Amino acid sequence: MTAAEAMSPQELAEIRQQAQADYEDLCSKGLKIDMTRGKPSPEQLDLSTPLLTLPGNGDYFLADGTDARNYGGAQGLPEARALFATMMGAPPEQIVIGNNSSLAVMHDCIAYALLKGIGDHAPWSTSEKIKFLCPSPGYDRHFLICETYGIEMIPVALTGEGPDMDQVEALVRDPAVRGIWCVPKYSNPTGETYSNETIDRLVRMETGAPDFRLFWDNAYSLHHLTDDEVHLPNILELCEAAGCPDRALVFGSTSKITFGGAGLGLLSSSLSNVEWFVKNASVRTIGPDKLNQLRHVRFLKDHEGLMKHMRAHREIIAPKFAAVEAAFQSRLGGTGFADWVEPKGGYFVSVDVRDGCAARVVALASQAGISMVAAGQTFPYRKDPNDSNLRIAPTYPSLSDVKAAVDGIAICIQLAVSERLLGSEAVKV
């Protein structure tokens, strides 16, 4: 972001004056657009409407004759585990399928580690202090789990290829550091994918805690936006080869594949970790919703069917991401007012505006009828040290609403940054 420094005060004043006029026009439109969260749109949900008629009257028996209507099956249906084996990078016996969301599975892993310990290790709650590394900006609900249970969060910088590994390798020497949150592919919200070098270092690094875990939230593994599909190395195979087979807990879900309110939460890991999870999960449930698992099997059929379904998602949401890029390029390109990513997949666009401007942008957008996630929400304790990061979530609104919203957000960025650079008081609007 350098172009702004070369602008004269007069040029900045002209930009602010035009932005103010555009903003007043924006406010007059009476917009009411929700850009707060990365939710599937109604059109995306409609892709999975056939699930509502499945598995069908009388179709509730598995290949081995098991009745899916009854109790049992704590690890999930064999057919469902086979369906998601490629997506989860593990054989069916190393996969667990639960209800609705991967967030619930992540939460339970933290809770079990706190109360019971992982494997043969002592419960985390017996330690004086527990710490987690949090690449930032990141997924706010990861951070909320830690905050809720009193786990100290340590922000780690992102490099465009994953977390700053020099920083990570220094921090994990502390035995109080028990894990790191990772969204390794099309990260939330930065869109970046971890490089092979980053992944290799995460696998091979020496940790002070013997029960250190990579919380590997591969939420966007199939959520491509372009033909240039990114593929990660298999983290479980790398951990096995490096002699730390239990290090990675891999999470996934169908929440953004089928129904956000009626999807499946998935875990893959070593056999030891799977046994640990199922043993603890079996205390709180006699089995998951196996009929929902069966209807997913009947609907998606196999991995190719899953990929075909994801291509239909892409056709709906890719134009919305293109609209974000077009609006930002049109209003902000070459100004130095903001930097943003053009992701190859995932659900978000991350924007870094001038320091000290993010909260002002969100406030301006809100007054214009455009709801955004609160500034700082994507950082531990909701504190963005630079007040600069914005998360754009374009999937849920219609394409026309996305175009209106992101053009409006760009106007808000122009106004907030020009105010800041001119050193003026916040404009009363």
N, C-alpha and C positions, 0 to 999 in steps of 0.2 A: 504494500500500500504506500506508494511513493508519489504518485501524480499530484495529490492534494497539496503537498509541500511547495510545489512549483506554482500554485495558483496565487494570484494577488488577492488582497482583501476585497477588491472590487468584484473579482470573478466569483469569489465565495459568496459575497453578498447577493450577487445576481442569481446564483444557484439557490440560495436560501429563499429569495423572493419568489422564484418560480416554484420551488417546492412548497412554499406556504400556500400559494394560489392553487396548486394541484391538490394539496392536502385539504383545503377548504372545499374544493369540488368533490373530493373523495368522501368527506364527511356528509355531504349533501345527498349522497346516493342511498343512504339507509341500508348499508350492507349488514348482513348478519351471517358471518362465515366462520366455521370452527376449524382452526388449523392446529389445535392443541396436541392431538395424539395421532400416532400412526395406526389408524384403524382401516380395515378393509371397507371399501365403499359398498353401498347396496348392490351395485352391479357385480361386484366381486362375490358378494355373498350369494347372489342369484346363481352363480356358476355351480354351487353345491346344493341347490334346492332338491335334486333327486335324493339326497341323503335322508330327507324327511319321510320318504316312503320306504326306506330300507331299514333293516334287512328284509322286511316283508312278512306277512302273516305265515307262520309255519317255518320260515327260514331262520332258525336260531340254533342249529346244530353245527358244530365244528367238524372238520374232516375226521377227527378221531371219535366222533359221537358225543362229545361233551355238549351239554345244554347251556348255552350262553346266558340264559335267563336266571341261572341259579348262582349261588355263592361260589367263591374260589377264584383261582387264577391270579394270584397276587402279582405275578410278573407280567401279566398281559397275555393276550391270545397268541399262540404260536404263529398263526397266519398273519396277525398284525405285526409281530416282531419281524417276520420274514419280509413283509411289505416294505418296512422302513429300514432294512438292514443296509442298503446302499447309502441312503440319506444319512444314517447315523454312523456309518463307517465301522460297523461291527457285526459279527455273526449274531443270529437271533438269540442265542443263549447269553449274550452279553448286553442285551437290551431289556429295559423295563418300560412298560407303557402304563401311564396313569391317566387321570382325568383332566380334561379341559386345557390346562396351561403348563408350560415349562416353568413359569414363575413359581407355581406351587411346588414343583419338584425341587427347584433350587432352595426355596424356603425350607423344605423338609430336610434337605441335606445339611443346611446350616443348623437347624434345630437339633437334628440327631447328633451332629458333631459336638454341639454345645452340651447336650444332656448325657449322651452315651459314649462319645468319642468315636473316632473312625478306626475301624479294625480293632487292633489290640491296644490302641493308644488311649490315654486318659481323656476324659471329657474336657473339652476346651474350657468349660466353665470353672474347672479347678485351677486354671492359670490366673495369675494376678492381672494380666492384660492380654487381650487378643487384638491383633491388627490385620487389616486386609489392604492390599494394594488396589487402587482404583484408577485405572487409566481414564483421563478426563480431557474433554467432555465425554460422558458415558451415559449409560442407561440409568435413569433416575430410580427405577424400582430396585435395581441391584443395591444402590446406595441406601435406600429406605430399609431394606432388610437389615443391613449392618447397623444403621442408626437405631432401629427398633430394639435390637438385642445388645446394644452397648459395645459393638465392635468398632474399634478406632479405625477410621479410614484415612489412608495416606494417598493423596493425589499423585499420579504419575503422568508425566507429559507424554503426548502422542507425537509420533514423528512423521506420519503419513504411511508408515509401514508397520504400525503397531506401537506398543509402549517403548519408551526409551529404555533399552535393555541395560545400559550402563547403570542407570538409576535403579532399575529392578534388581539387578544382580547384587548391588550394594545393599539394598534394603532387605532382601530375603535372607541375608546372613543372620538377621535378628530372629531368634527362635519364637518370638511373639507373633511374627508374621506367619499366618496359617494359610493364606491363599491370595489369589489375585482374580479379579473379574476380567474376563476376556470375551469380547465379541469379535471373533477373528476374521469374519468375512462380511464386507459391506457394513461396517460397524455403525451402531447407533450412538451418536448421530453423524459421525464424520464421514461415513461411507468408505473408509479405508479398509484394506485387506492386509492382514499380517504377511510380511515377507517370509520366505523360507528360512532366511537367516534368523529372523526374530523367533520363529517357531522352534527352530533347532536350539536356540539359546534358552528358551523357556523350558524345554525338555531336559537339557543337560546341565543347567545351572545347579550349583550346590546351595542347599537351603539349610537354615539353622533348625527348622522344625522338621522332624522326621515324618509328620503327617501333613505336610504342606500339600495343597491341592490347587490345580488349575481349574477354576470354574469356567468351563469352555462353553459359552452360550452361543452355539452356532445357529442362531435364530433365523438367519437369512441365507442358509446354505443353498436354497433352490430359488431364491428371489432375484433372478437376473433381470436387468433392464435392457441389455444389449445382446448382440450376437457374440460378443467377446466375453464368454462365460468364464468366470474365475474359478479355479479349482485349488483347494488346499491339500497339502499332504495329510495323510492320515495320522492324527495326533496320537491315537491309541497304539498304532503300530510303532511310531517313533518312540513313545514312552517304553514300550516293551523292549525294543532294541537297545535303548539306553540304560536298561536295568532299573527303571522306576515305573513298573507297569501300572501302579495304582495312582500315579500322579494326576491324571486327567479325569474329570467328571464332565462328560459331554452332554449338553442339553439341546433339545429341539422340541418343536411342537407343530401342530397343524392349525394353530389359531389364526394364522394369516394365509392358510391354504384352503381350509374348508370354512368352519364357523368359529369366530372368536369366542362365542359363548358356549360352544359345544364341540370343541376340538379335543385333541389328545396331547398330553404332555409326555415327553420321552427322555429317557436317560440311557446313555451307553457308557460302559467303562470296563474295567477289568472284571474278571469273574469274582474276585474277592470283594470289590466295591459293590457289585451287583448283589451279591449275597448279603452284604452289610445293609444295603438299602432295603431290600425286600424283607429282611428280618425285622427291621425297625418299622417299616410301613405296615407290616402285618399286625402290629399291635393296635393300630388305629383304624384299620379297615379289613374286612374279610375278602375284599376283592374290588376291583374297579368296575366301571360301567362297560361290561364286555359287549353288550349289544351295540353301543356306540363304536367300539373297536370293530365289531363285525360289519357294521354298515360302512365304515371307512374301507374295509377290505373289499366289500362288494362294489363300492363306488369307484375306487381308484384302481383296483385289480392288481397292478404290479408297478414296478418303478417307471416303466415307460408311460403307463397311464397317469402316474403322478406328474411326470415331466410334461405331458400333454396338457394336463390341467394347469400347470404353472405357466405355460406359454399363453394360455387364455387370460390369466391374470396380467401377464406382461402387456398384452394388447390393450388392456383397459388403463393401466397406470403409467406406462411409458410416456404417452403424450402429456400427462400431467407434469412429469419431471422435465420434459422438453419445454413446457410452458414456463416453468420456474427459470430455467436457463435463459430463455429468450427475454423474459422481463428484466432479469438482472443485467444481462448484457446490454439491453437497450437503455436502461436508466443509470446503471452503475459502472459499466465497462469502461476501463481506462481512467476512472476518476480517483482510484485509490481510496475510496470511501469504505470499501468492503472487499474481502476475499471470500470465495465460496467454492464448494466442491461440486463437480458434476459426476455423481456416483454412477457406477456400473450396475448397481443392484441395491437392494434394501428398501427402506421405507422413508428415508429422511434426506434432507439437504442441510448441511451445516454451513452457517454463515458467520464469519468473524468481522464485525464492524470495528470502527475505531474504539480504542479503549475508553471506557466511561460512557458508552452510548447505548448499550444493549437494553438496559431497563427503560431508557427514554423511548427507544423504538417500540418496545412492547406496549408501553403506555399510550403512545400515539396511535398504534394500530388498534388497540382496544377501544379508544374513543371513536375510531372510524368504523367500528363494528367488525373488526377482524380479530378473533381470539387466537392468541399464540401461547405456547408454554411459557411460564414465567422465566425471566432472565435469571440465570444461575441454577435453574432446576437440574441441569445436566452435570452438576458438579457435586462432590461430597458436601453435605451440610447446606446445599443450595447456595454456595458461595463461589461465584466466578471471580477469581482474584483480579481480573482485568475488566469485568463488566463488558465483555465484548462478544460472547458467543450467543447465537440465535439458532434454534432448531426449527426448520420448516418441515411440516408434515403434509404433503400434498395428496395423499391417497384417498382420503375420505370424501372431500367435497367433489362436486361435479367439475368437469373440465372448465366450463365457463366460470364457475366460482373460483377455481384455482387461478385462472388468468386474472380475474379481478383482484383476488387477494394478494397475489405475489406482486402485481403492479403496485398495489397499495402499500405493501410492505417496503418495496423499493423506494416509494415516495417518502415513507416515514424514515428510512435510512438517510436519504438525501437531506431531509430536514434536520434530523437529530445530529448528524455529523457536521453539517455546515454550521449549525448553532455552536457546536463544540469547538470547531476550528476557529470560529470568529470570537470565541470567548464570551458569548452573549448569555443572558439569562434565558431560561427555558421560556419559549413562546407560549403565551396563554391561548389555548384553543378550546 
